[in-house]
Amino acid sequence: MADRKKLAILYKPQLTLTGRGDWLADPIGGLAELRALQRALDKAMRDTVAKARGAGHSWTEIGAALEMTRQSAWERFSPDDSH
């Protein structure tokens, strides 16, 4: 059985993402897994941005935390009905 590769992101609540299989021996399978991990991270980021907004943080603060402009943060993460 192939060793499991584990990606852990320290986040409260803790988020742990686990990859399966051998990415070196199966790069196509690895790409599919990376895409699934990317979707999970995107959801975690959207949820966390929503929490930050609910806690009263500005788009400027959120953008700075994500190393992007406030406008980019707003365009990417604001609810669809506010565009």
C-alpha positions as CSV (number, residue, x, y, z in Angstrom):
1,M,0.0,0.0,0.0
2,A,1.4,3.4,-1.0
3,D,2.2,5.9,1.8
4,R,-0.3,8.6,2.3
5,K,0.9,12.1,1.8
6,K,-0.7,14.6,4.2
7,L,-1.2,18.3,3.9
8,A,-2.2,20.0,7.1
9,I,-3.1,23.6,7.4
10,L,-3.1,25.0,10.9
11,Y,-6.4,26.9,11.2
12,K,-9.0,27.1,13.9
13,P,-11.1,25.2,13.4
14,Q,-8.4,22.9,12.3
15,L,-8.5,21.9,8.6
16,T,-6.6,18.8,7.5
17,L,-6.5,17.8,3.9
18,T,-5.2,14.3,3.1
19,G,-3.9,13.2,-0.3
20,R,-4.2,9.6,-1.3
21,G,-1.8,7.6,-3.4
22,D,1.6,8.1,-4.9
23,W,1.7,11.4,-6.8
24,L,5.1,10.6,-8.3
25,A,4.0,7.3,-9.8
26,D,0.6,8.6,-10.9
27,P,0.8,12.3,-11.8
28,I,-2.6,12.4,-13.5
29,G,-4.2,11.0,-10.3
30,G,-2.1,13.6,-8.4
31,L,-3.5,16.4,-10.5
32,A,-7.1,15.3,-9.9
33,E,-6.4,15.2,-6.1
34,L,-4.8,18.6,-6.2
35,R,-7.9,20.0,-7.9
36,A,-10.1,18.5,-5.2
37,L,-7.8,20.0,-2.5
38,Q,-8.0,23.3,-4.3
39,R,-11.8,23.2,-4.2
40,A,-11.7,22.4,-0.4
41,L,-9.3,25.3,0.2
42,D,-11.4,27.7,-1.9
43,K,-14.5,26.8,0.2
44,A,-12.5,27.3,3.4
45,M,-11.4,30.7,2.2
46,R,-14.9,31.7,1.3
47,D,-16.3,30.6,4.6
48,T,-13.5,32.4,6.5
49,V,-14.0,35.6,4.5
50,A,-17.7,35.4,5.3
51,K,-16.9,35.0,9.0
52,A,-14.5,38.0,8.8
53,R,-17.1,40.1,7.2
54,G,-19.7,39.0,9.8
55,A,-17.2,40.0,12.5
56,G,-17.1,43.5,11.1
57,H,-13.7,43.3,9.2
58,S,-13.4,45.6,6.2
59,W,-12.6,44.6,2.7
60,T,-9.3,46.5,3.1
61,E,-8.4,44.2,6.1
62,I,-9.4,41.1,4.3
63,G,-7.5,42.1,1.1
64,A,-4.4,42.8,3.2
65,A,-4.6,39.4,4.8
66,L,-4.9,37.7,1.4
67,E,-2.2,39.9,-0.2
68,M,-4.6,41.5,-2.7
69,T,-6.4,44.8,-3.0
70,R,-9.7,45.4,-1.2
71,Q,-11.3,45.7,-4.7
72,S,-10.0,42.3,-5.7
73,A,-11.1,40.7,-2.4
74,W,-14.6,42.2,-2.8
75,E,-14.9,41.1,-6.4
76,R,-13.8,37.5,-5.5
77,F,-15.6,37.0,-2.3
78,S,-18.6,39.3,-2.0
79,P,-22.0,37.6,-2.2
80,D,-23.4,37.5,-5.8
81,D,-26.4,39.6,-5.0
82,S,-24.2,42.6,-4.0
83,H,-22.5,43.0,-7.4
